[in-house]
Amino acid sequence: MLMAYASVAAFFLVAIGFVLGSLLFGKLLRPSNPYAEKVETYECGEAPVGPAWFNFNPRFYIVALIYIVFDVEIAFIYPVAAVFKRWVDQGSGLFALIEIFLFVAILMLGFVYVLVKGDLNWIRAIKGDPRGAQNVTSRAQPRASLTSASGVAPAGLAGRAPVAEGGAES
């Protein structure tokens, strides 16, 4: 019984030997002269900017998934539209219309859920963030909060007039 698998084992060993032999042969023949520009990350002919690992906004994926869902919806509805006249002639047109209407209604219900949840807003306030949505992009503190309770400004702001909240600088 084991001899029946001997040819499979022989082919497996030959395949592994071929792969390892090819890699070894290539290593011996090719030149090895790495330098900084050669080992740099290649990004479509452009110089890379920033680190390769960074936090990518997941909203791009959500929008892409919603697009795919509605794209697949069209792929499912198109064949029904192609044969709908024949189904009307056969008497099952109302059933097909209701079925397609329910299909689209379920997808629209999901779309409204995502829209109400706020996942399609590009700038979204973080829950519990005291800055609110209007200051999401600002990384600097407002000047009014930089003066201490004693009314003395930090060393970097000495000599500048404090700005009242909502007021203009004088």
Rosetta constraint file for C-alpha pairs under 8 A:
AtomPair CA 1 CA 5 HARMONIC 7.59 0.50
AtomPair CA 2 CA 6 HARMONIC 6.76 0.50
AtomPair CA 3 CA 7 HARMONIC 7.86 0.50
AtomPair CA 5 CA 9 HARMONIC 6.27 0.50
AtomPair CA 6 CA 10 HARMONIC 6.05 0.50
AtomPair CA 7 CA 11 HARMONIC 6.20 0.50
AtomPair CA 8 CA 12 HARMONIC 6.12 0.50
AtomPair CA 9 CA 13 HARMONIC 6.14 0.50
AtomPair CA 10 CA 14 HARMONIC 6.15 0.50
AtomPair CA 11 CA 15 HARMONIC 6.05 0.50
AtomPair CA 12 CA 16 HARMONIC 6.25 0.50
AtomPair CA 13 CA 17 HARMONIC 6.01 0.50
AtomPair CA 14 CA 18 HARMONIC 6.00 0.50
AtomPair CA 15 CA 19 HARMONIC 6.25 0.50
AtomPair CA 16 CA 20 HARMONIC 6.13 0.50
AtomPair CA 17 CA 21 HARMONIC 5.78 0.50
AtomPair CA 18 CA 22 HARMONIC 5.97 0.50
AtomPair CA 19 CA 23 HARMONIC 6.27 0.50
AtomPair CA 20 CA 24 HARMONIC 6.13 0.50
AtomPair CA 21 CA 25 HARMONIC 5.92 0.50
AtomPair CA 22 CA 26 HARMONIC 6.05 0.50
AtomPair CA 23 CA 27 HARMONIC 6.14 0.50
AtomPair CA 24 CA 28 HARMONIC 6.31 0.50
AtomPair CA 25 CA 29 HARMONIC 6.30 0.50
AtomPair CA 26 CA 30 HARMONIC 5.93 0.50
AtomPair CA 34 CA 38 HARMONIC 6.14 0.50
AtomPair CA 34 CA 39 HARMONIC 6.51 0.50
AtomPair CA 35 CA 39 HARMONIC 6.35 0.50
AtomPair CA 36 CA 40 HARMONIC 6.22 0.50
AtomPair CA 41 CA 48 HARMONIC 6.85 0.50
AtomPair CA 42 CA 46 HARMONIC 7.24 0.50
AtomPair CA 42 CA 47 HARMONIC 7.29 0.50
AtomPair CA 42 CA 48 HARMONIC 7.20 0.50
AtomPair CA 43 CA 47 HARMONIC 6.61 0.50
AtomPair CA 43 CA 48 HARMONIC 6.12 0.50
AtomPair CA 57 CA 61 HARMONIC 7.96 0.50
AtomPair CA 58 CA 62 HARMONIC 6.49 0.50
AtomPair CA 59 CA 63 HARMONIC 6.14 0.50
AtomPair CA 59 CA 119 HARMONIC 6.78 0.50
AtomPair CA 59 CA 120 HARMONIC 6.95 0.50
AtomPair CA 59 CA 122 HARMONIC 7.40 0.50
AtomPair CA 60 CA 64 HARMONIC 6.15 0.50
AtomPair CA 61 CA 65 HARMONIC 6.01 0.50
AtomPair CA 62 CA 66 HARMONIC 6.19 0.50
AtomPair CA 62 CA 119 HARMONIC 7.53 0.50
AtomPair CA 62 CA 120 HARMONIC 7.74 0.50
AtomPair CA 63 CA 67 HARMONIC 6.19 0.50
AtomPair CA 63 CA 120 HARMONIC 6.99 0.50
AtomPair CA 64 CA 68 HARMONIC 6.20 0.50
AtomPair CA 65 CA 69 HARMONIC 6.11 0.50
AtomPair CA 66 CA 70 HARMONIC 6.33 0.50
AtomPair CA 66 CA 111 HARMONIC 7.78 0.50
AtomPair CA 67 CA 71 HARMONIC 5.98 0.50
AtomPair CA 68 CA 72 HARMONIC 6.01 0.50
AtomPair CA 69 CA 73 HARMONIC 6.15 0.50
AtomPair CA 70 CA 74 HARMONIC 6.36 0.50
AtomPair CA 70 CA 107 HARMONIC 7.95 0.50
AtomPair CA 71 CA 75 HARMONIC 6.43 0.50
AtomPair CA 72 CA 76 HARMONIC 6.23 0.50
AtomPair CA 73 CA 77 HARMONIC 6.13 0.50
AtomPair CA 73 CA 104 HARMONIC 7.79 0.50
AtomPair CA 74 CA 78 HARMONIC 5.88 0.50
AtomPair CA 75 CA 79 HARMONIC 7.46 0.50
AtomPair CA 76 CA 80 HARMONIC 7.35 0.50
AtomPair CA 77 CA 81 HARMONIC 6.27 0.50
AtomPair CA 77 CA 100 HARMONIC 7.19 0.50
AtomPair CA 78 CA 82 HARMONIC 6.20 0.50
AtomPair CA 79 CA 83 HARMONIC 6.50 0.50
AtomPair CA 80 CA 84 HARMONIC 5.66 0.50
AtomPair CA 80 CA 96 HARMONIC 7.73 0.50
AtomPair CA 81 CA 85 HARMONIC 7.92 0.50
AtomPair CA 83 CA 87 HARMONIC 6.40 0.50
AtomPair CA 84 CA 88 HARMONIC 6.18 0.50
AtomPair CA 84 CA 93 HARMONIC 6.48 0.50
AtomPair CA 84 CA 96 HARMONIC 7.65 0.50
AtomPair CA 85 CA 89 HARMONIC 6.32 0.50
AtomPair CA 85 CA 93 HARMONIC 7.55 0.50
AtomPair CA 86 CA 90 HARMONIC 6.27 0.50
AtomPair CA 87 CA 91 HARMONIC 6.14 0.50
AtomPair CA 87 CA 92 HARMONIC 5.21 0.50
AtomPair CA 87 CA 93 HARMONIC 4.91 0.50
AtomPair CA 87 CA 96 HARMONIC 7.77 0.50
AtomPair CA 88 CA 92 HARMONIC 5.69 0.50
AtomPair CA 88 CA 93 HARMONIC 4.01 0.50
AtomPair CA 88 CA 94 HARMONIC 7.32 0.50
AtomPair CA 89 CA 93 HARMONIC 7.55 0.50
AtomPair CA 92 CA 96 HARMONIC 6.41 0.50
AtomPair CA 93 CA 97 HARMONIC 6.07 0.50
AtomPair CA 94 CA 98 HARMONIC 6.15 0.50
AtomPair CA 95 CA 99 HARMONIC 6.09 0.50
AtomPair CA 96 CA 100 HARMONIC 6.10 0.50
AtomPair CA 97 CA 101 HARMONIC 6.02 0.50
AtomPair CA 98 CA 102 HARMONIC 6.11 0.50
AtomPair CA 99 CA 103 HARMONIC 6.23 0.50
AtomPair CA 100 CA 104 HARMONIC 6.19 0.50
AtomPair CA 101 CA 105 HARMONIC 5.99 0.50
AtomPair CA 102 CA 106 HARMONIC 6.09 0.50
AtomPair CA 103 CA 107 HARMONIC 6.47 0.50
AtomPair CA 104 CA 108 HARMONIC 6.04 0.50
AtomPair CA 105 CA 109 HARMONIC 6.03 0.50
AtomPair CA 106 CA 110 HARMONIC 6.43 0.50
AtomPair CA 107 CA 111 HARMONIC 6.22 0.50
AtomPair CA 108 CA 112 HARMONIC 6.05 0.50
AtomPair CA 109 CA 113 HARMONIC 6.19 0.50
AtomPair CA 110 CA 114 HARMONIC 6.31 0.50
AtomPair CA 111 CA 115 HARMONIC 6.10 0.50
AtomPair CA 112 CA 116 HARMONIC 5.94 0.50
AtomPair CA 113 CA 117 HARMONIC 6.00 0.50
AtomPair CA 114 CA 118 HARMONIC 6.38 0.50
AtomPair CA 114 CA 119 HARMONIC 5.73 0.50
AtomPair CA 114 CA 120 HARMONIC 7.01 0.50
AtomPair CA 115 CA 119 HARMONIC 6.23 0.50
AtomPair CA 115 CA 120 HARMONIC 5.96 0.50
AtomPair CA 118 CA 124 HARMONIC 7.55 0.50
AtomPair CA 123 CA 133 HARMONIC 7.52 0.50
AtomPair CA 123 CA 136 HARMONIC 7.42 0.50
AtomPair CA 124 CA 133 HARMONIC 6.44 0.50
AtomPair CA 124 CA 136 HARMONIC 7.70 0.50
AtomPair CA 125 CA 129 HARMONIC 6.97 0.50
AtomPair CA 125 CA 132 HARMONIC 5.93 0.50
AtomPair CA 125 CA 133 HARMONIC 4.64 0.50
AtomPair CA 125 CA 136 HARMONIC 6.51 0.50
AtomPair CA 126 CA 132 HARMONIC 7.76 0.50
AtomPair CA 126 CA 133 HARMONIC 7.96 0.50
AtomPair CA 131 CA 135 HARMONIC 5.68 0.50
AtomPair CA 131 CA 136 HARMONIC 6.98 0.50
AtomPair CA 132 CA 136 HARMONIC 6.73 0.50
AtomPair CA 141 CA 145 HARMONIC 6.93 0.50
AtomPair CA 141 CA 146 HARMONIC 7.17 0.50
AtomPair CA 142 CA 146 HARMONIC 6.90 0.50
AtomPair CA 143 CA 147 HARMONIC 7.26 0.50
AtomPair CA 143 CA 162 HARMONIC 6.86 0.50
AtomPair CA 143 CA 163 HARMONIC 6.23 0.50
AtomPair CA 144 CA 162 HARMONIC 6.18 0.50
AtomPair CA 144 CA 163 HARMONIC 5.38 0.50
AtomPair CA 144 CA 164 HARMONIC 5.90 0.50
AtomPair CA 144 CA 165 HARMONIC 6.32 0.50
AtomPair CA 146 CA 153 HARMONIC 6.72 0.50
AtomPair CA 146 CA 154 HARMONIC 7.21 0.50
AtomPair CA 147 CA 151 HARMONIC 5.84 0.50
AtomPair CA 147 CA 152 HARMONIC 5.89 0.50
AtomPair CA 147 CA 153 HARMONIC 4.53 0.50
AtomPair CA 147 CA 154 HARMONIC 6.76 0.50
AtomPair CA 147 CA 162 HARMONIC 7.16 0.50
AtomPair CA 148 CA 152 HARMONIC 5.70 0.50
AtomPair CA 148 CA 153 HARMONIC 6.25 0.50
AtomPair CA 148 CA 154 HARMONIC 7.73 0.50
AtomPair CA 153 CA 157 HARMONIC 5.70 0.50
AtomPair CA 153 CA 158 HARMONIC 5.67 0.50
AtomPair CA 154 CA 158 HARMONIC 6.32 0.50
AtomPair CA 161 CA 169 HARMONIC 7.34 0.50
AtomPair CA 161 CA 170 HARMONIC 7.13 0.50
AtomPair CA 162 CA 169 HARMONIC 7.53 0.50
AtomPair CA 163 CA 167 HARMONIC 6.42 0.50
AtomPair CA 163 CA 168 HARMONIC 6.59 0.50
AtomPair CA 163 CA 169 HARMONIC 5.48 0.50
AtomPair CA 163 CA 170 HARMONIC 7.96 0.50
AtomPair CA 164 CA 168 HARMONIC 7.34 0.50
AtomPair CA 164 CA 169 HARMONIC 7.96 0.50
